[in-house]
Amino acid sequence: MLEKELEELEDKIDALLSSHRELQHKNRSLANNETSLMDERANLMKKNDLARNKVEAMISRLKGLEQH
């Protein structure tokens, strides 16, 4: 009986270790994805600022043309 209980405990520990490794892997993957998304967001914000500046410059030029 004791040997069977030990085997069951070993199986549970093995399953727990396997789950732990899987969760570590998923966590690393999520952290990498988060980093990629943050980089992409920063690039998009930079592009958005550039586009906004260009549009504002065009508006200013159009207003300048209207005044002349």
The first five atom37 places (N, CA, C, CB, O) and aatype in JSON, in Angstrom:
{
  "aatype": [12, 10, 6, 11, 6, 10, 6, 6, 10, 6, 3, 11, 9, 3, 0, 10, 10, 15, 15, 8, 1, 6, 10, 5, 8, 11, 2, 1, 15, 10, 0, 2, 2, 6, 16, 15, 10, 12, 3, 6, 1, 0, 2, 10, 12, 11, 11, 2, 3, 10, 0, 1, 2, 11, 19, 6, 0, 12, 9, 15, 1, 10, 11, 7, 10, 6, 5, 8],
  "atom_mask": [
    [1, 1, 1, 1, 1],
    [1, 1, 1, 1, 1],
    [1, 1, 1, 1, 1],
    [1, 1, 1, 1, 1],
    [1, 1, 1, 1, 1],
    [1, 1, 1, 1, 1],
    [1, 1, 1, 1, 1],
    [1, 1, 1, 1, 1],
    [1, 1, 1, 1, 1],
    [1, 1, 1, 1, 1],
    [1, 1, 1, 1, 1],
    [1, 1, 1, 1, 1],
    [1, 1, 1, 1, 1],
    [1, 1, 1, 1, 1],
    [1, 1, 1, 1, 1],
    [1, 1, 1, 1, 1],
    [1, 1, 1, 1, 1],
    [1, 1, 1, 1, 1],
    [1, 1, 1, 1, 1],
    [1, 1, 1, 1, 1],
    [1, 1, 1, 1, 1],
    [1, 1, 1, 1, 1],
    [1, 1, 1, 1, 1],
    [1, 1, 1, 1, 1],
    [1, 1, 1, 1, 1],
    [1, 1, 1, 1, 1],
    [1, 1, 1, 1, 1],
    [1, 1, 1, 1, 1],
    [1, 1, 1, 1, 1],
    [1, 1, 1, 1, 1],
    [1, 1, 1, 1, 1],
    [1, 1, 1, 1, 1],
    [1, 1, 1, 1, 1],
    [1, 1, 1, 1, 1],
    [1, 1, 1, 1, 1],
    [1, 1, 1, 1, 1],
    [1, 1, 1, 1, 1],
    [1, 1, 1, 1, 1],
    [1, 1, 1, 1, 1],
    [1, 1, 1, 1, 1],
    [1, 1, 1, 1, 1],
    [1, 1, 1, 1, 1],
    [1, 1, 1, 1, 1],
    [1, 1, 1, 1, 1],
    [1, 1, 1, 1, 1],
    [1, 1, 1, 1, 1],
    [1, 1, 1, 1, 1],
    [1, 1, 1, 1, 1],
    [1, 1, 1, 1, 1],
    [1, 1, 1, 1, 1],
    [1, 1, 1, 1, 1],
    [1, 1, 1, 1, 1],
    [1, 1, 1, 1, 1],
    [1, 1, 1, 1, 1],
    [1, 1, 1, 1, 1],
    [1, 1, 1, 1, 1],
    [1, 1, 1, 1, 1],
    [1, 1, 1, 1, 1],
    [1, 1, 1, 1, 1],
    [1, 1, 1, 1, 1],
    [1, 1, 1, 1, 1],
    [1, 1, 1, 1, 1],
    [1, 1, 1, 1, 1],
    [1, 1, 1, 0, 1],
    [1, 1, 1, 1, 1],
    [1, 1, 1, 1, 1],
    [1, 1, 1, 1, 1],
    [1, 1, 1, 1, 1]
  ],
  "atom_positions": [
    [[0.82, -1.19, 0.0], [0.0, 0.0, 0.0], [0.87, 1.26, 0.0], [-0.94, 0.0, 1.21], [0.61, 2.2, -0.75]],
    [[1.89, 1.28, 0.84], [2.77, 2.44, 0.93], [3.49, 2.69, -0.39], [3.78, 2.26, 2.06], [3.66, 3.83, -0.81]],
    [[3.91, 1.6, -1.05], [4.61, 1.74, -2.33], [3.69, 2.35, -3.38], [5.14, 0.38, -2.81], [4.13, 3.19, -4.18]],
    [[2.44, 1.94, -3.4], [1.48, 2.47, -4.35], [1.23, 3.96, -4.09], [0.16, 1.69, -4.28], [1.12, 4.75, -5.03]],
    [[1.14, 4.34, -2.84], [0.94, 5.75, -2.49], [2.14, 6.59, -2.92], [0.7, 5.9, -0.97], [1.98, 7.71, -3.39]],
    [[3.35, 6.03, -2.74], [4.55, 6.74, -3.17], [4.58, 6.92, -4.68], [5.8, 5.99, -2.71], [4.96, 7.98, -5.18]],
    [[4.18, 5.89, -5.41], [4.13, 5.98, -6.87], [3.11, 7.05, -7.3], [3.76, 4.6, -7.49], [3.37, 7.83, -8.21]],
    [[1.96, 7.07, -6.64], [0.95, 8.08, -6.96], [1.48, 9.48, -6.67], [-0.34, 7.82, -6.17], [1.25, 10.42, -7.43]],
    [[2.19, 9.61, -5.56], [2.77, 10.9, -5.2], [3.83, 11.31, -6.24], [3.39, 10.83, -3.79], [3.89, 12.47, -6.64]],
    [[4.64, 10.35, -6.66], [5.64, 10.64, -7.7], [4.97, 11.1, -8.99], [6.51, 9.4, -7.98], [5.41, 12.05, -9.63]],
    [[3.89, 10.41, -9.36], [3.16, 10.79, -10.57], [2.6, 12.21, -10.46], [2.01, 9.8, -10.84], [2.67, 12.99, -11.41]],
    [[2.07, 12.54, -9.29], [1.52, 13.88, -9.09], [2.63, 14.94, -9.13], [0.78, 13.95, -7.75], [2.44, 16.02, -9.69]],
    [[3.76, 14.61, -8.54], [4.89, 15.53, -8.56], [5.39, 15.72, -9.98], [6.04, 15.03, -7.65], [5.7, 16.84, -10.39]],
    [[5.48, 14.64, -10.74], [5.9, 14.73, -12.14], [4.93, 15.59, -12.94], [6.01, 13.33, -12.77], [5.35, 16.42, -13.75]],
    [[3.64, 15.4, -12.71], [2.63, 16.19, -13.42], [2.75, 17.66, -13.02], [1.21, 15.66, -13.1], [2.62, 18.55, -13.87]],
    [[2.99, 17.92, -11.75], [3.15, 19.29, -11.27], [4.39, 19.95, -11.9], [3.26, 19.31, -9.75], [4.33, 21.1, -12.32]],
    [[5.49, 19.21, -11.95], [6.71, 19.74, -12.58], [6.49, 20.01, -14.06], [7.87, 18.76, -12.39], [6.96, 21.01, -14.6]],
    [[5.78, 19.12, -14.71], [5.49, 19.31, -16.13], [4.63, 20.56, -16.33], [4.77, 18.07, -16.7], [4.88, 21.35, -17.23]],
    [[3.63, 20.73, -15.49], [2.78, 21.92, -15.57], [3.6, 23.18, -15.31], [1.62, 21.82, -14.57], [3.42, 24.2, -15.97]],
    [[4.49, 23.09, -14.36], [5.35, 24.23, -14.03], [6.22, 24.62, -15.22], [6.23, 23.91, -12.82], [6.32, 25.81, -15.55]],
    [[6.83, 23.65, -15.87], [7.67, 23.92, -17.04], [6.83, 24.55, -18.17], [8.35, 22.63, -17.54], [7.26, 25.49, -18.83]],
    [[5.64, 23.99, -18.37], [4.76, 24.51, -19.42], [4.37, 25.96, -19.12], [3.49, 23.64, -19.55], [4.37, 26.8, -20.02]],
    [[4.04, 26.25, -17.88], [3.67, 27.62, -17.5], [4.85, 28.57, -17.62], [3.13, 27.64, -16.07], [4.68, 29.72, -18.02]],
    [[6.04, 28.11, -17.29], [7.24, 28.94, -17.47], [7.43, 29.28, -18.94], [8.49, 28.22, -16.92], [7.73, 30.42, -19.3]],
    [[7.26, 28.27, -19.79], [7.4, 28.48, -21.23], [6.36, 29.49, -21.72], [7.27, 27.15, -22.0], [6.69, 30.41, -22.47]],
    [[5.11, 29.32, -21.31], [4.05, 30.24, -21.73], [4.33, 31.65, -21.21], [2.68, 29.75, -21.24], [4.09, 32.63, -21.91]],
    [[4.82, 31.74, -20.0], [5.13, 33.05, -19.42], [6.22, 33.76, -20.21], [5.55, 32.91, -17.96], [6.11, 34.96, -20.49]],
    [[7.27, 33.03, -20.58], [8.34, 33.61, -21.4], [7.79, 34.06, -22.75], [9.5, 32.59, -21.6], [8.13, 35.13, -23.25]],
    [[6.94, 33.23, -23.33], [6.35, 33.56, -24.62], [5.49, 34.83, -24.51], [5.5, 32.39, -25.15], [5.56, 35.71, -25.37]],
    [[4.69, 34.92, -23.46], [3.86, 36.11, -23.27], [4.71, 37.35, -23.03], [2.9, 35.9, -22.09], [4.38, 38.43, -23.52]],
    [[5.79, 37.21, -22.29], [6.69, 38.34, -22.04], [7.32, 38.81, -23.35], [7.78, 37.96, -21.03], [7.44, 40.01, -23.59]],
    [[7.72, 37.85, -24.2], [8.29, 38.21, -25.51], [7.25, 38.91, -26.39], [8.82, 36.96, -26.23], [7.55, 39.89, -27.06]],
    [[6.02, 38.39, -26.36], [4.95, 39.02, -27.14], [4.68, 40.43, -26.63], [3.67, 38.17, -27.07], [4.46, 41.35, -27.42]],
    [[4.69, 40.6, -25.32], [4.45, 41.92, -24.75], [5.53, 42.89, -25.2], [4.41, 41.85, -23.2], [5.24, 44.03, -25.57]],
    [[6.77, 42.45, -25.18], [7.87, 43.3, -25.63], [7.7, 43.69, -27.09], [9.22, 42.59, -25.42], [7.88, 44.85, -27.46]],
    [[7.35, 42.72, -27.91], [7.13, 43.0, -29.34], [6.0, 43.99, -29.54], [6.84, 41.7, -30.1], [6.1, 44.91, -30.35]],
    [[4.91, 43.79, -28.8], [3.77, 44.69, -28.94], [4.1, 46.1, -28.45], [2.57, 44.14, -28.18], [3.63, 47.09, -29.02]],
    [[4.88, 46.2, -27.4], [5.27, 47.51, -26.9], [6.15, 48.23, -27.94], [6.02, 47.38, -25.55], [6.01, 49.43, -28.15]],
    [[7.06, 47.49, -28.56], [7.91, 48.07, -29.61], [7.05, 48.53, -30.79], [8.96, 47.04, -30.09], [7.25, 49.62, -31.32]],
    [[6.11, 47.67, -31.19], [5.23, 48.02, -32.3], [4.4, 49.26, -31.97], [4.31, 46.83, -32.65], [4.22, 50.14, -32.81]],
    [[3.92, 49.32, -30.74], [3.12, 50.48, -30.31], [3.96, 51.75, -30.37], [2.58, 50.26, -28.88], [3.49, 52.79, -30.84]],
    [[5.2, 51.68, -29.9], [6.08, 52.85, -29.93], [6.32, 53.31, -31.38], [7.43, 52.52, -29.25], [6.3, 54.51, -31.66]],
    [[6.53, 52.35, -32.27], [6.73, 52.71, -33.69], [5.48, 53.34, -34.28], [7.12, 51.47, -34.5], [5.57, 54.31, -35.04]],
    [[4.32, 52.79, -33.95], [3.07, 53.35, -34.47], [2.82, 54.75, -33.92], [1.89, 52.43, -34.13], [2.33, 55.63, -34.64]],
    [[3.14, 54.96, -32.66], [2.97, 56.29, -32.08], [3.9, 57.3, -32.76], [3.24, 56.25, -30.56], [3.52, 58.44, -33.01]],
    [[5.12, 56.86, -33.06], [6.07, 57.72, -33.76], [5.54, 58.08, -35.15], [7.45, 57.03, -33.86], [5.59, 59.24, -35.56]],
    [[5.03, 57.08, -35.88], [4.47, 57.34, -37.2], [3.26, 58.26, -37.12], [4.08, 56.02, -37.88], [3.08, 59.13, -37.97]],
    [[2.45, 58.06, -36.1], [1.27, 58.9, -35.91], [1.68, 60.35, -35.67], [0.42, 58.38, -34.74], [1.07, 61.27, -36.22]],
    [[2.7, 60.55, -34.84], [3.19, 61.9, -34.59], [3.72, 62.55, -35.87], [4.29, 61.89, -33.51], [3.45, 63.72, -36.13]],
    [[4.46, 61.79, -36.66], [4.96, 62.32, -37.92], [3.82, 62.72, -38.85], [5.87, 61.3, -38.61], [3.85, 63.78, -39.47]],
    [[2.82, 61.85, -38.95], [1.67, 62.15, -39.8], [0.93, 63.38, -39.3], [0.72, 60.93, -39.86], [0.52, 64.24, -40.08]],
    [[0.76, 63.47, -37.98], [0.07, 64.63, -37.41], [0.84, 65.92, -37.72], [-0.09, 64.46, -35.88], [0.24, 66.93, -38.09]],
    [[2.15, 65.87, -37.57], [2.97, 67.06, -37.86], [2.86, 67.47, -39.32], [4.43, 66.79, -37.51], [2.78, 68.66, -39.63]],
    [[2.85, 66.49, -40.22], [2.73, 66.8, -41.65], [1.37, 67.42, -41.95], [2.93, 65.54, -42.49], [1.29, 68.39, -42.71]],
    [[0.31, 66.87, -41.36], [-1.02, 67.41, -41.6], [-1.12, 68.83, -41.04], [-2.1, 66.49, -40.96], [-1.68, 69.72, -41.68]],
    [[-0.58, 69.04, -39.85], [-0.61, 70.38, -39.25], [0.17, 71.37, -40.11], [-0.03, 70.34, -37.83], [-0.24, 72.52, -40.26]],
    [[1.29, 70.93, -40.67], [2.08, 71.8, -41.55], [1.3, 72.14, -42.81], [3.42, 71.13, -41.92], [1.32, 73.28, -43.27]],
    [[0.6, 71.15, -43.37], [-0.2, 71.4, -44.57], [-1.33, 72.38, -44.27], [-0.77, 70.08, -45.13], [-1.61, 73.28, -45.07]],
    [[-1.96, 72.21, -43.12], [-3.04, 73.11, -42.74], [-2.51, 74.53, -42.59], [-3.71, 72.64, -41.42], [-3.15, 75.49, -43.03]],
    [[-1.35, 74.67, -41.96], [-0.75, 75.99, -41.8], [-0.44, 76.63, -43.16], [0.53, 75.89, -40.95], [-0.68, 77.82, -43.36]],
    [[0.08, 75.84, -44.08], [0.38, 76.37, -45.42], [-0.9, 76.78, -46.15], [1.15, 75.32, -46.25], [-0.94, 77.81, -46.82]],
    [[-1.95, 75.96, -46.01], [-3.22, 76.3, -46.65], [-3.79, 77.59, -46.06], [-4.24, 75.16, -46.5], [-4.29, 78.44, -46.8]],
    [[-3.71, 77.73, -44.75], [-4.19, 78.96, -44.12], [-3.37, 80.15, -44.59], [-4.14, 78.85, -42.59], [-3.92, 81.23, -44.81]],
    [[-2.09, 79.96, -44.76], [-1.22, 81.02, -45.27], [-1.59, 81.4, -46.68], [0.0, 0.0, 0.0], [-1.57, 82.58, -47.03]],
    [[-1.95, 80.42, -47.51], [-2.36, 80.71, -48.87], [-3.69, 81.46, -48.9], [-2.45, 79.42, -49.68], [-3.91, 82.32, -49.75]],
    [[-4.58, 81.13, -47.98], [-5.89, 81.79, -47.93], [-5.73, 83.27, -47.59], [-6.81, 81.1, -46.88], [-6.48, 84.11, -48.08]],
    [[-4.75, 83.58, -46.76], [-4.57, 84.96, -46.32], [-3.97, 85.84, -47.43], [-3.67, 85.01, -45.09], [-4.12, 87.06, -47.38]],
    [[-3.33, 85.25, -48.39], [-2.72, 86.05, -49.47], [-3.66, 86.18, -50.57], [-1.42, 85.44, -49.96], [-3.35, 86.81, -51.58]]
  ]
}
